């Protein structure tokens, strides 16, 4: 049983190691309908999901549009630029809330106004991180796997399986702690950036809870609506400040 699990694990790690997002030129040049978008994005990101589950749904896309994270579709079709953002959002949403993801996208303009440049920047960053992490994990998994088979050859199947199981558990524990710490740091960095950009308005966005499916959906919709209102309020405040400044000059 452990032998099958090892083969499955190593196969998956090698697939992830070979994973790469499509280049901007490789993204569909013809605008896609919602169903086509869902199929395409989930197909692109399948290698990153061990259980090959869908990471994007039409419900999520509608929320991103409602929260103004991505532009509304034209004639119910989504362009190459919107696909790029949906791919990025689908990856980021594993650790960030809608409001935090929205803030990162807002900061895009500070990097470049050109969508192909922004997408390629994100794609290369994903490529480098995936390569670094999987290379390290493949090396450790292969090391423990060799030890497992060696111990089995020496006639101690039960002990070999226990050692491998414990080693895999320790790796998972370390990665989980690392992920939790890095998530907390990322949230703190975004709070600082958000405070600079929006002041207190950024803190008004509420991350959805996921204790129950229906409650999660309701909170997600609420957050999308609140985020859109927050952006509008921030923009109105900015316009008012410019108007007041103009009056002062006169």
CORLINPE-V896288 format. One record per residue. RES is the residue in one letter. D_LAST is the distance of its C-alpha to the last C-alpha in whole Angstrom. Layout:
res = <RES | RES>
d_last = <D_LAST | D_LAST>
This chain:
res = <X | X | X | X | X | X | X | X | X | X | X | X | X | X | X | X | X | X | X | X | X | X | X | X | X | X | X | X | X | X | X | X | X | X | X | X | X | X | X | X | X | X | X | X | X | X | X | X | X | X | X | X | X | X | X | X | X | X | X | X | X | X | X | X | X | X | X | X | X | X | X | X | X | X | X | X | X | X | X | X | X | X | X | X | X | X | X | X | X | X | X | X | X | X | X | X | X | X | X | X | X | X | X | X | X | X | X | X | X | X | X | X | X | X | X | X | X | X | X | X | X | X | X | X | X | X | X | X | X | X | X | X | X | X | X | X | X | X | X | X | X | X | X | X | X | X | X | X | X | X | X | X | X | X | X | X | X | X | X | X | X | X | X | X | X | X | X | X | X | X | X | X | X | X | X | X | X | X | X | X | X | X | X | X | X | X | X | X | X | X | X | X | X | X | X | X | X | X | X | X | X | X | X | X | X | X | X | X | X | X | X | X | X | X | X | X | X | X | X | X | X | X | X | X | X | X | X | X | X | X | X | X | X | X | X | X | X | X | X | X | X | X | X | X | X | X | X | X | X | X>
d_last = <81 | 79 | 80 | 78 | 75 | 75 | 75 | 72 | 70 | 70 | 70 | 67 | 65 | 66 | 65 | 61 | 62 | 62 | 59 | 56 | 53 | 53 | 51 | 48 | 50 | 53 | 51 | 51 | 50 | 50 | 48 | 50 | 51 | 51 | 54 | 54 | 51 | 53 | 56 | 55 | 53 | 56 | 58 | 56 | 56 | 59 | 60 | 58 | 60 | 63 | 64 | 62 | 60 | 57 | 54 | 52 | 52 | 51 | 49 | 48 | 46 | 45 | 43 | 41 | 40 | 39 | 37 | 35 | 37 | 38 | 37 | 39 | 42 | 42 | 45 | 46 | 47 | 45 | 44 | 45 | 42 | 43 | 46 | 45 | 43 | 45 | 48 | 46 | 45 | 49 | 49 | 46 | 47 | 50 | 49 | 45 | 44 | 41 | 38 | 39 | 40 | 37 | 35 | 37 | 36 | 33 | 33 | 35 | 31 | 31 | 35 | 35 | 33 | 37 | 39 | 42 | 41 | 40 | 43 | 46 | 44 | 45 | 48 | 49 | 48 | 50 | 53 | 53 | 53 | 56 | 58 | 58 | 59 | 61 | 63 | 63 | 64 | 67 | 69 | 69 | 70 | 73 | 74 | 75 | 76 | 79 | 80 | 80 | 83 | 84 | 85 | 86 | 89 | 90 | 91 | 88 | 86 | 85 | 84 | 82 | 80 | 79 | 78 | 76 | 75 | 74 | 72 | 70 | 69 | 68 | 66 | 64 | 64 | 62 | 60 | 59 | 58 | 56 | 54 | 53 | 52 | 50 | 48 | 47 | 46 | 44 | 42 | 41 | 39 | 38 | 37 | 35 | 33 | 32 | 31 | 29 | 28 | 28 | 28 | 30 | 30 | 33 | 35 | 35 | 37 | 41 | 44 | 46 | 50 | 53 | 56 | 57 | 56 | 55 | 52 | 51 | 50 | 48 | 46 | 45 | 44 | 42 | 41 | 40 | 38 | 36 | 35 | 33 | 32 | 31 | 29 | 27 | 26 | 25 | 23 | 21 | 20 | 19 | 17 | 15 | 14 | 13 | 11 | 10 | 9 | 6 | 5 | 5 | 4 | 0>
